[in-house]
Amino acid sequence: MTRAIAEALAEVRHTITTAALAAHRRADAVRLVAVSKTHGADAVAEAIAAGQRVFGENRVQEAQEKFPALKAAHADLELHLIGPLQTNKAKQAVALFDVIQTVDRESLAEALAKEMAKAGRHPACLIQVNTGEEPQKAGIPPREALAFIERARTLHNLPVSGLMCIPPVDEEPALHFALLREIATKAGLPVLSMGMSGDYASAVRFGATHVRVGTAIFGARPAAAVEGQN
Ligand SMILES: *Cc1c(COP(=O)(O)O)cnc(C)c1O
């Protein structure tokens, strides 16, 4: 086992604990989602050996290549989809992932609900909110979020447990974390997925229950592979 991943994980966990305690929160109220996209199964295995159990992937196909064997070997692995999902991949996503963090439109909510009923498997769902209202970014605009959450839960009977956001790169993320928390509070949703390598300590101070950290654990990704589309 390389020491690098184990050491990086320990450092990230320490930063989470420090930020949680400073915010008068329990450290175990924050789940670390280790984002392993573009990194091989060997890197994931190292993280598992260091005690990490929750992983995030942004592409269905890449996750299908890496995770079934790892899941078979470690029954307690938890896999999160953190990238955009095409409706025609809803079936594969429901079969593989334990949490789908990127529900961002009604047709997807409907397709996921249908596949869950068929498969008898019910991954928790998060609604992605486009807190920066960026036209090129996925997610429900903040002012439509409450109505969308309500429809996803009641009309489609989707197991919605929370919200996720990816703040604009050039803005103070804290404003977006605060906005996401405000919407979740209004909707009565307990889960807040926010914060990445550059800002997860701030996200924890603003109430994140899940932080999605890739680079700070596994190192830099090849530039071309960063933005995956399903
Ligand atoms: C890649 C990715 C991350 C992790 O980003 P890092 O900056 O490497 O920590 C988090 N969230 C989403 C949605 C991602 O696509």
The ligand as an ORCA input file, in Angstrom:
! r2SCAN-3c Opt
* xyz 0 1
  C     -14.912     15.690     -9.320
  C     -15.986     16.130     -8.394
  C     -15.726     16.370     -7.041
  C     -14.341     16.279     -6.420
  O     -13.601     17.381     -6.784
  P     -12.136     17.657     -6.130
  O     -11.925     19.095     -6.343
  O     -11.186     16.790     -6.849
  O     -12.229     17.304     -4.692
  C     -16.785     16.738     -6.236
  N     -18.032     16.860     -6.716
  C     -18.328     16.626     -8.003
  C     -19.721     16.766     -8.469
  C     -17.321     16.260     -8.893
  O     -17.618     16.044    -10.183
*
